[in-house]
Amino acid sequence: MKAIDKEFWKNKKVLITGFEGFLGSHLVKALLERKAKVIGLDIKTFRKETILSSRDYEKIVVYQGSVTNRNLIGDILRKHSINIIFHLAAEAIVSRSQVNPLKAFKSNIAGTWEALEAARQYGNAQAIIVASSDKAYGSHKKLPYREDASLIANHPYDVSKSCADLIANTYFHTYSLPIAITRCGNIYGPGDFNFSRLIPDAMKSIILNRRLKIRSDGTFVRDYVYVDDIVAGYIKIAELMRKKNLSGEAFNLSGEKPITVVKLLKEISKFNFRGNELKYKIMNTAKYEIKEQYLSAAKARRVLGWKPRHSLDEGLKKTTEWYAEYFNKQ
């Protein structure tokens, strides 16, 4: 992948919605390293479970509030003359979205239109990157999914991301906002505290010598991509937005090596946690989840010069080392 342009980011004023989340916190750290001025908005702030340090927080302008609060976002955009927006704030857990669909719709759909309407009315950003999801595609027989595939989701989380994706597209086509959309495979890495997700849950189970419960039948297929590679993709899109006229474009970011749940667990089992073996039980209770879903990142490789720098083995090794250290401190 082409080198990231550090000079591009120096003193850039960057708003990150959902900045304390898994991806957001990694993006914050990467931008601080590049001397950007980060303004963060999140529904909760100064959480205990985040990779952000007290020193990081000293460098961030922090706002607590909902991404559905258009006036708040407008105030932030006016006060700080924001150059770049990363809209990451969302209800990100599929199972929670099934239990409480209205929360997912409000956060993911209304949150997107409010953020973009604030950007239209009050902002002058040169790049707005909106986080969609591979789930926005719904279920297709033709795999891997490419960016021109239809968005035909059927269930609450998936539909909320399809809608957010289409709303972002609307704000580009109708109001010429400089928007690009990302659709990522399953992101993993250090600092994911959503232990309902497979990889963090597997790490926690093996380190604490507990039996992991698998919601699916173990044969579901996904692709996985290390969080630092996703961050690099987001940063590259923002850098090239004007140079390559990326407004209105969507990009899949994927490891492009789909794997079943059971095979992934075997990969995780290679790493030694206190001598514990990874034990799991197939529950086969998953509902409304797509059996096979994975992406082509050919467009990102061609247009952005992006590709994952971490193999699955390398990424899992870094991730397991981080969780081992984290749980040793608990």
N, C-alpha and C positions, 0 to 999 in steps of 0.2 A: 504494500500500500504506500502511496505517496506520503511524504513527510507532512505532518500537521504544521500549519503555518502559525507559529507562536506570536509573531508580530501582529497578525490579524487580530488577535484577541486582546492585546495590551490596551487596557482602559476601556474596552468595550463594555457597555452597560447591558447586562444580560438578566432577563427575568426568567426564573424557572418556577413554574407552578408544580406543586408536589415535590419540592426540593428535598424533603427529608425522607422520601421513600427510597426503595432499594436502588433503582436506576438514578433517581434524582440526586442522591447523595454522592454517588460515584461521579456523576457529571459535574456537580459542584466542585469536587476536589480537583478534577481535571482542569476546569476553567480557572480556578484559583492558581494553579500551577502556571497557567498561561497569562497570569496578571490581569484577567478580566475582573470587572466589578460586578459581583453577583448580588442580585436582589431575589430573595426567596419568598414564596408564598406557599403556605400549607395550612390545612385544617387544624393540625396540631403542630406545635413547635417545641424545640428543645426536648425532644423525646429521649428517653433513656436508651432505647434500642435504635441506634444509628451509628454509622461509621464516622460521622462528623465529629471532630475534636473541638474542644473549647477554643483552640487557636483558630480553627476554621470559622467558628461562629463569630469570632472577633472581626473577621474580614467580610462577613455577609451582612447585608441589610435584611432583617427578618420581618416578615409580616405574617400574622396569624389571621386566618379567615378562610372562607369558602371560595372556591373558584366560581361559584354561581353568583358571587357578589360583584356585579358589573361595576358599580360605583367605586368599590375598593380597587379593582384592577385598573379602572380609569385613573384614579388618583395616583396609583403607582406609576403608570405610564407617563402621566404629565409631570410628576415630581422628579422622576429620574431620567426622563428623555431616553427611554429604553431603545437600544439598537437591535437586539435580538431576543426573541421569545422562544423558549422551549416549553410547550404545553404538555406536561406529563401527568398532571393531577387527574386521578380517576379512582373509581372502585375497581380494584385489580384482581379480586379473587372470584373465580367462577362460581364456587359453591355458595358464597355469600350472596351473589347476585341472583341465584335461583331462589334462595330463601326470602330475600328482600329486593325484588326487581325494581321497585320504585326508587330505592336509594341508588341503584346502579344507573337508572335512567336519568335521575337528577344530576348525579355527579358526572357521568360520562357524556350525556347528550346536552343537557342544559348547561353544564359547566363549559362545554366546548363552544356553544353559541354565545354564551355570555362573555367568555374570554375573547373570542374573535370579534364580537360586536364592540367590546371596549377597545380593541386594537383598531377597528375601523373608525370609531368616533374620536378617540383620544390619542391614538398612537401614530408613530411614523417609523415603525420597525422596518429594517431592511431584510429581515428573514424571520419567519415564524415556522417552527417545526412542530407538527402536531403528531403525538403518539397515537397511532391506531393499533392494530394487532393482526396477527395471522388469523385470529378467530373471526375477524370481520368478513372473511371470504365465505364463511359457512362451510357446507360440505359439498365437495366436487369429486367427480369420478376421475377427472384428469389431474394427475399429480406429476411434478410439484406445482404448486400455485405460482402463477406469474402475475405481475401487476395489472394486467388487463383482464384478469378473471373477474366475473361478476361478484358483487357483494350480496350474498343470498343467505344470510344467517337466519336462524330460526328461534334461538333461545336467548334469555335475558342478557347475559353478558355479551354474547356474540352480537346480538342485535344492537346493543348500546354502542359497540365499537363500529359497526357498520354505519350507524346513524352519524356518529361523530366524524367518521371518515367522509361521508357524503356532505355533511355540513361544512367541513373544511374545504372541500372541493367547491361548494357553492360560493364561499367567501372569496375564493380565487377567481372563479369565472365571472361572478356578478360585480364584485367590488375591487378586483385586481390586487387583493392582498398577496404579499409575497410568501405564499404558504407551500411547504412541502410536507408530505405525509410519510411516516415510517410504519411498516408492518413487520414485526420481528418474530422470530421463532422463540422458543422458550429460553428466557434469559436466566443465567445462573451465575453464582460467584459469591465472594465474601460479602457478608452483611445483609443477606436476605433473611429477615426475621419473620417472614410469612411461612410458618412451619406447616401450613396446610399444603404447601407446594412439595413436589416429590423430592427434589434434591435436598433442600434444607431439612425436611422431615427424615430422610434417610440418614443424613449426617447426624442429626440429633439422636435417632434411634440407635445407631451403631455405637456412638460415643457413650451414651447412657445405658447401653446394653438392654435396649427395649426391642420388642417385636414391632416392626413396621407394618402398618395396615395399608394394603394397596386397594384403592377404590375400584380400579378397573379389573379386567381379567388378566392383566399383565402383558397383553399383546398389542396394546395401543401404541401407535407409532407417532413420534414427534422428532423435531430437530432441536438441538440445543446450541446456544451460542454464549460465550463467556462475556460477562458484563463489560469488561474493558474494551472489547471489540465493538460492542454496541455503542459505547460512548464515543469511540473513534469515528464511527459512522455518523452519529448525530453531529459531531463537530465538523466533519468533512462536508456534510450537506450545507451547514450554515456558511462555511467558508466559500463554497462554490455557488451559492444561491444566485448571486449576480453574475459572476464570471461565466457560468454555464447556463444562465437563465432557467433555473430549476423550478421556478414558481409553477404550481399546479401539478408537479410530478409526485408520484408515490414510489417508494423504494422498499423492497423486501431486504431485510438483513437477517441472514441465516447461516448456520454452519454447514448446511447442505449435505449433512450426513445423518439421515433419519435413523432412528434406533427404537426398538421396542422398550417398554418399561423394564421387563425382566433382564434384557441384555444390558441396559443402563445400570441396573443394580449390580450386575456382575462386574462392570467396570469400576463401580464405586468400591466393591468388595476387595479390589486389588490393594487398597490402601489400608494400613494397619492402624486401628484405633484402640489403644490400650490392650491389644490382643483380642478384641472382641470380634465376633463374626456378625455379619449382617443377617439377621433373621427377619423374615417377612411372612405375612399371611395374605393370600389373595381373597379379597372380600367380594369382588365383582358386584358392587353396589352402585357404580357410577351411572348416572342418568343424564341423558341429553348431551353426552360428550362425543365428539367426532372420533371415529375409530382411527383413521389415518389422516394426518395433516402435516405437511411440510412444504417448504418454500424453495423457489429458485432465487438466488441472489445474483444472477447473471447481469441484470441491469445495473446493480450497485457496483459490481466489478468493472463493468464497461464504462459507465458514466462517471463514477466517483473515484475509480481506482481503489475501491475498498475490498478487502477480503479479511476474514478472521485470521488473526496472528496466533491464536491458541488452538491447538488440537483439543479434542475432547479429553484426552489423557492429561495434557498439560493443565487445562482448565480445572479438571476435577482434582488434580494434585494440589494446586494452589487453594482451591476451595476447601478441601478437606483439612489442609494444614491450618487454615484460618479458623474453621469451626472447632478443631481440636484445641487450639489456643483459647478460643472464646469460652468453651465449656470448662476448660481447666480453671478459668478464673471465677466460675460461678460457685 
